[in-house]
Amino acid sequence: MCGIVGYVGSQSALEVVMAGLKRLEYRGYDSAGVAVLADGGLAAAKRAGKLVNLEKELVDRPLPTGSTGIGHTRWATHGGPTDANAHPHLDNAGRVAVVHNGIIENFALLRAELAERGHELSSDTDTEVVAHLLAEEFSGCADLAEAMRLVCRRLEGAFTLVAVDSDEPDVVVGARRNSPLVVGVGEGEAFLASDVAAFIAHTRSAIELGQDQVVELRRDGVTVTGFDGQPAEVRPYNVDWDAEAAEKGGYDYFMLKEIAEQPKAVADTLLGRIDAAGNLTLDEVRISAAELREMDKVVIVACGTAFHSGLIAKYAIEHWTRIPCEVELASEFRYRDPILDAQTLVIAISQSGETMDTLMALRHAREQGAKVLAICNTNGSTIPRESDAVLYTHAGPEVAVASTKAFLTQLVACYLVALYLGQVRGTKWGDEIRAVIRDLSRIGGAVERVLETMEPVRALARSLAGKDTVLFLGRHVGYPVALEGALKLKELAYMHAEGFAAGELKHGPIALIEEDLPVVVVVPSPRGRSLLHDKIVSNIQEIRARGARTIVIAEEGDEAVEAYADHLIRIPVTPTLLQPLVATVPLQVFACELATARGNEVDQPRNLAKSVTVE
């Protein structure tokens, strides 16, 4: 959830850390803080609110210049968003500084023990106990890394910790359990961060940190051990995008930039998926074809927007493979005792690869003997590392909290997985698979056409800025699109928005319809599924008769809806199962513009963070 940066090298640590925090502020913006080692001591500054508050504080009260430092931007869990609860947290002597992402579940017990030994804690956080414990342990052991290992063995929960100590002015130490932390390696310098975006301007050379590992950063190298002190194996990798990809590129918001990048992101996710023999391939597969042929059930686990991509995947998987498919909210999955075995394939979808609910669902599935296939946008993250197979999306960095290009690339990946299963199980012929791939390859152009026609959608959104409620209806694959459209409006415009299966209208939701209530309807193609199309046209007539303002998304050439649409948004003709790839785009633009018209922060909606790394 929170953003963490650590640096040791020859540059100004404060400048490096602050620049990294700017790139990570999407992970949390309840408070921000930094600590720098300089002149034989430790200096820190922190402020509640967004990073700009800390920047102002540093102008008024500059920190000394040093070449070792850490920083943090917070999404509050333990304790409210106040100056006192902001990170870094220091021990009573002001010698040790710690930043933290995650939750330490046994902090109350540890805090009580520290109080008994005379420690005075000044915040409401679980993090502060770590600074005090480190100070105690460091006084009796060889170095800060060993102190960190000793402390971590006492902690319960999910956490990333990064610490510095004025007694070791050229060292930064980090620790990881169930929470993201990545190392960047440069010439005569090293970095720690929650996300490679924090240091991509300095180096593309990165190292994955595994579970229960401690890393020690020095100018001349990086040492990684387990919590037990034994040397740990690590996997270096190169980041395949640069700092420019994480900048706004002239757009007012990252979200606008990321919406515009969707045609390229879709195309990139399709690149290289067909091998020389004409077969579809994934990135990493440690599940044999024989095992996949034995699978008798697919279960998809995901959260939020990724969950909606899973709902759409269900239609494709069942249609193309004839395997029963369930879609589960990852946060509920392991608590209801799901029925899983070696013949179950679990698909875990996560943009960051660190979503805690999804990670715990994955681990539960593997404990039950199921195989897990991950769909993820972040190379080297925990979820793909712990899975049996991986398909990476290639959306590039997505900074805006509300997901756009990650969603479309997740959909493309879900279609590819469904086709791959069809290929292995023999339910789809090679020429059929290649035909779908060709259809997918045209989607980028279709999305471009949608984006070129969005000015009326923006104008409509501005006209609805004073409304309190918007409803969304869909059928078949349009139903998850309606759910996603409603979620975007909740996230960005802070409006009451609900998505419904249109067939459920008469089972209750139609009672919500009143004069001039905006209702967005995602209309399925009239081609091939005319009965479904006719039914949703009837739904539009029903709500319009009760005074609703109908906003209809329909494909080009669909004349049957024109008479019943107060506002008509046209999308290109696409195969039925692929329609969400184009139908979702106007809803993204609509939510972004409506939020802007209401004066909201588009990239940093209140109470939200990009990656949910706590349960």
N, C-alpha and C positions, 0 to 999 in steps of 0.2 A: 504494500500500500504506500508507505512513505518512500521518499527519495533520499538516497545516501550517496555521498561522494567522499573519497579519500585520496590524498595525493602526497607523494614524496618525490623530490627531484631537485632541479636547479631553478625552476621558475618560481614566481610568486604563488605560494599555495593559495592565498586568498583569492587571487584572480582566477586561478584554475578551478577552485571549488565553487565560486559564485557562478562562473559560466556553466559549470556542470549542473548546478541547482536550477538554473534557468531552463535547461533542457529537461529537467526532471520534475518541474513544478506540477505537471499534469498528474503526478502520483499523489499529490497532497498539497494543500495550500492553506492549512489551518494555522501554521506557524513555520518559521525558518530560523536556522542558526548556524554558526560556524565556530570553529576553534582552530587556532594557529599556534604552533610552537615557535617561539622566537626569543632571543636574548636570554636563554637559559630558563625560560618560564613558559606558561601557557596563558593565552589570552582568548577570550570568548565573547561572542555577542549573539543575542537571539531576540526575536520579536514575534508576537502573535500576529496572525493575518498573513497576507501574501508576501512574497519575496521582496516586493518593493518597500515594505516597511523595514525590513532588515537593511536594504540598500541605503535608505535614508539614515538609519542608525549609524551605519558605517561611515557615512559622510560627516555626521556630527561628531562621532567618536571613533576615529580610525583605529584599527588594530595595527600592531607592529608588523613589519615585513618578515616573513619566514618562509621556508621552503617545504614545510610539512604541515598538513592541515586536514580537517574533516568538516563536512557540512551535512545539513539535513533539512528536508522540507517535509512537513508532517501532515498526515491524515489522522485525526485524533481518535484514539481508542480508550486508553486509561487516562482519565483527566481531561478537562475541557481545553479549548484552544486559547491558552493564556500564555503570558510571558514566562511564568514560572514553570509551566509544563512543556514549553518548547525545548527542543534539543539543540545543542549538546547538554548533557547532564554531567556535573563534576562531583568529585568526592569533597569532603569537608576541607581538605588541605588545598584544593584547587590545583591538584597535580595531574589528575586523570580526567579525561573527557571521553564521553561515550555517546554515540548515536545508535539508534535502534529502529528496526522495522519488525513488526510482529507482536506477539503477546507472550509474556512470561507468566504461565499459569500459576506457578507457586510463589509469586512475588510477595503475597501477603505474609506468608510464613517467613520468607527471607527478610522482609522488611522488619518484622517483629524481632527476629534474631539480631539484626543490626542495631535496632533501637536499644536492646538489652546490653549491647556492647558499647553503647555511648555514641553511636552515630546519629547525626541530626539530618533528617531528610526534609527537603523544602518543597517538593512537588507532590502531585497526586499520581504520578506515573509509575508504571512497573519498571521503567528503564533506569531510574536513578539508583535502584538497588545494585545494578551491575557496576556502576562507577565505584561505589563503596566496596563492593566485594573485590573488584580488581585491585583497588588500592591496598586492601588487606593482604591479598595473595601475593602481589608484587613485592611487598616488603619482605617476604620470606622465600622467594624463588629467584631463579637466574635472570629471567627476562619477562617482558610483557606478553609474549606469545605463550609462554608456559603458564603465566597467570590466567590468561584467557582460557586455556584448555581446562585448567582446574575449575574455573568459574562455570564454564559451559557444562561440565559434568554434573553440576548441581542444579542446572536450570531445566524446567519442564515447559513445553509449549513449542511454538514455532517462532523463530527469531533469526534476524541478521543483526550482528553487532559489529561496530567498527570503533576502535579506540586508539587514543594516543596518550603518552605519558611524558611529562617534561624531563624525566630521568633518562629517556631514550629519544632524543630529539630528532633522530633520522629514521624513525620506524613508525609504520602504521600497521595495526593488527586488525584483522577481521575474522568473523566466525559465521558459519551458516548452518541452520537447520530448518528445513521446510520453508525457506524464504529466499528470494533471489539475491544473489551477489555474484558479480563477475569482475575479473581482473583484467586490466589493460597494461600492456608491457611496451614501454618506449625505450629510447636510448637514454640511459642514465636517469630514468624516471619510471614510476609505476603508479597505477591508478586502481581504485576500488569504486564500484558503483552498483546501484540497483539495476542499471540498464546501460548498455554500451553507448547509448546516446550521450551520456555524460562526458565521455572522453574521446568520442570519435573524431573530434577536431585535432587530436594529438596523436592518436595511433589507431590502427585497425587490427592490431595483434591482440587477441584476447585469450583468456584461459577460463574454462569452465571450472567452477567449484562444485564438488559433490556434497552429498549429505554428511553432516557432522564433521566438517573440516574447518581448520583454522589456517589462515594465510598470514604470512609476515612479509610486508613490503619494505624493501630498502632500495636505494638508488641503483645498486648493482645487481639486483635480482629479487626473485620471489621464492619463498619457501612455503610449501603446503604440507600440513600433517593432519592426521585424524585427531579427534578429541582425546584419543589415547596416547598421542605423541608420536605415533609411528608415521614414517613418510607415506604420503598419499600419491597415487597416480593421478595425473591431470591430463586434460585434452586441450591442447592449444587449437585455435581456429582463427580464421580471418573474417572480419565483418565485411559483407559485400555491398555496403552502401556507405556514403560519405556524409560529412557534416551538412552539406548543402541540402541533402534529402530531408533533414530534420528542421530546416528553416521554412518560414512561411512563403518565401518565393513571390512576394508582392501581394499576396492575399491578405485580407483583413484578419482572417482567422485561420488557424490550422485546419479546422473542419472544412472550410471552403476549399482549401488546397487539397485536402484528402478526398473530398467528393470529386474534384476535377481529376485526380490521379486514378480514378477507378478503372477507366478503360485500359490503361497501361498495367495496373495491378492485376486485372483479370488476365490479360495477355501473358504477363510474366508467370503467373501461376500455372498456365498451360504449357509453358515452354519445356521441351525435352521430355515430355511424358510418353511419347511413342518411341520404342527402341528400333534398332536396325531391322528386326524381324517383324515389325509392325504391331508389336504387343504393347499394351499399356503398362507403365511401371510406376512404382512409388519411390520415395527417397530411400527409405531403409525398411527392410522387411525381414523379420526374424521369426516369421510364421510360415510354415511350409504350405505348399499348395494342397497337400493331402489334408492338413489340419483345417484349412479354410473350407475344403469341400465337406468336412464333417460338421461344420457349424450349423446349428439348427435354430439359432436366435441371435439377433443383433440388438444390443442395447446402447443407445447414445446418451452420454451424460455431458451436461454443459450448464452454463448459467447465463442469464441475461440475453443479450443479442446472440451469443453463440447457441443458446438453447433454441432460439427461433430458427437458426440455420439447421439445427438438428431436426426440428419438426418438418422442415421442407425435405431434408435428406430422407426421412422415413418414406415419403411418397416415391422417391426415386429408387431406394433400395428394395422396397417391396415390389415395385413394378418391374424392375430390371433383373432381380435375382430370385424373387418369390420366397425370400426368407422373412419370417415374421420379425418386425422391428418395433422396439419400444423406445420412447424418448423420455428421459428422466431429468428432473432438476437435480443437479449434482448435490445441492445442499440438503436434499431430502433422501438421496439414494441409499446411503448405507444405514440410515436409521430405521428403515422399514423392512430390513432383513430380506433383500431381493433374492430371487432364485437364480443362481448362477452356477455354471459348471464348466468343464473343459470344452464343451461344445457351444459356449457362448462367446461371441465376439463383442467386446465393449469398445465403442468409439468415443474417445475423450476429445472435446473441442475446446480450445482455449487460445485466444490471441497471444497472450503473454507467455503461456506455458508455465505460469506460476500460480494460477487461480487456485486458492487453497481448497475450496469446496470440491473442485474437479480433481485435484491431486489426491485428496482423501478418498474420493469415490474410486479413482483408478487403483489406489492401493488396496482398497477393500475388494475390488473385483479380482485382482491378482491373488489375493489371499484365498479366494474361493476357487482358484484354478482357471479363471477365465483369461483369455488372451486380450490384450489391449492395443488398439491402434490409435495413435494421436494425430490430430489435425491442429497445426500450430504455426504461428508466424515468427517465432523467436528461436533461432538456432541455438542449441546448447542449453535451453531452459530445462527445468526439472521434469515436466510432464513428458516431453519426447524422450528424455534420457531414461525414464522408468517404464517406457512402453515397449511392446514387442514389435511394433511397426510404426512408421512415421510418414506423414505426407505434409511437407512444409508448404504453407502459402507463401507467396512472395509479394506481400503488400508493401514491404518497406516499413519504415518507422511510422506508426500512427500515434500522434501526440494528443489530438483532441480526445477528451474523455468519452464523448459519444461516438461509438464505433460506426464507421461508414465503409471504407475500403476493406477493412478487415472482414466485415460481414459478407461483402460480395465475394471476396476470395475464399472465405470459408464455404460459401455455397458451391463455388467451382470445385473446391477440394472434395466436398461431400459427393458431388456428381461423379468425380473421378474415382473415389473409393467405391461407389455403387457400381460403376462400370468395371472396375478391377475385380470386384467380387463376381460380377456376371461373367467376366472372362475366365476366371479360375474355375468357377462352378459349371461353366458351359451353358449358361442360360442366355448369353449374348454372343452372337457370332462376331468375328473380327471386323467384318465390313459394317455391321450395325454399330459397333463401338466407335469405329472411325467416323461414321456418319454423325454420331452425337458430338464427337470431338470437333468436327467441322462446324456444327451448329454453335458449339461453345466458342469457337474461334471467331465467330461473327458477332458475339455479344459485345465485345469492346466497341465496335463501330455503332451498335445499337445504343449503347450507353452514351456515346458521344452525341448521337442525334437527340437523345432525351435532354442532355445538358444544354444543347443549343436552343431548346424551346421552353426554358424554365422561367422566363420573365413574367408571364401571366401567373405562374404559380407563386412567385415572389410577391406580386401585387395582391393576389388573393390572401396570402399569409398576412401581409400588412393590414389588410382590411379586417382581419379577424383578431387583431391584437387585443381587443377589449373583451373577447369571449372568455367564458369560464370553463367550457367543456367542449370537447370534440370527440365524436365516436368514429370507430373504424369498423368496417364490415368486409368480409371476404369469404370465399368458398374454395375448397380444394387447396392448392398451394397458395391461394390468395389469403387464406385465413392466417397462416403465420406472418405473411406480409402485413396484414392488418395489426397483428400483435406488435410487430416491429415498429410500425408507424406510430402506434400509441405510445410505445416505450420512448421513442425519440422525443415526442412532445412532452412527456412527463419529465424526462431528463433535462431538457433544454428550456422549455417554456414554463415549467412548473404549473402546468394546467392539469385538470382532471381529464384524462384521456383513457379510453377503454377500447380494446379490440374484441370483436365477437365473430364467431362463425355465423354467417348470415342466416343459415337455417334455424338458428336458435332464437331469432328475433321474437317469434310468437310464444316462446317459452319463458318470457320475462323481460328481456332488454327493451322491447318495443315500448314498455311503459315509460322509458326515459325520453322518448321522442316528444319534443314540444316545438312551438313556433320558432323558426329561424335557427334551430340547433344544427350546427355544421356536422354532417355525417359523410365521411370519406368511404367510398365503396370501390373495392378492387374487383374488377369484372373479369371473369375467365374468358378465354377466347371462344367465339361462337363456332369455331371450327372443331369438329370431332366430338366435342362435349356440349352439344347444343342444348340438351336437357338442363345441364347445370347452368349454362348461360341464361336460359329462359327463366329459371328459378330465381336467379339473382336480379334479373330485370324486374321480376314481380316484387322482390324485396324492396327495390328502389321505389317502385310505385307505392308500396305500402307506407314507407316512411315519408315520402313526399306528400302523400294524402293527409298526413298528420302534421304537416308544417315544416318538416326538416328542410334544411338547405343542403341539397345533394351535390357532392363533389365526387365526380365519377372518373376513375382511371380505367380506360378501355383501349384496346388495341386499334390501330389504324384500320379504317374500313368497317368498323362495327357501328352500323347505323341504327340498330335497334335501341341503343341507349340514349340517343341524342335528345329525344323528346322529354326525357325524364331527368336530365342533368342540368342543374343550375350552373355548374362549372364543369367543363369537360377537359380532362387531361389525356392527351393521346400518347400512346407508347408504341414502338415498332412491333410488328408481328413476330412472335417467337414461338418455338415449340412449347406446348402447355407446361411441361415440367420445368422449363427454363425461364418462364415468365417472371418469377420473382427477381431475377437479375436486373430486369429493366423496370419492373413495377415499383421496386423499393426506392429507386433514385428520386422520383418526385417527392416522396415522403421525407427523405433526408433534407432536400432543399426547403421544403415547406416548414419543417421544424426549425431549421437553422434561421430562416428569415423571420419566422414568428417570434423566436427567442430574441433576435436582434431588435425587432419592433417593440418588444416589451422591455427593452433595456437590460437584458440578462447577459451574463458572461457566457459566451458560446463555448469556448474551449475548456472552461473550468466551471461547470455547473455546481451549484451549492451542494455540499454534503457528499459529493462523489469523488472518487479517484479512479484512475485508469485501470489499475490492476488490483484486484481484491485478494490480498495475500494473507488474510486472517479469516477464520470461520466465524 
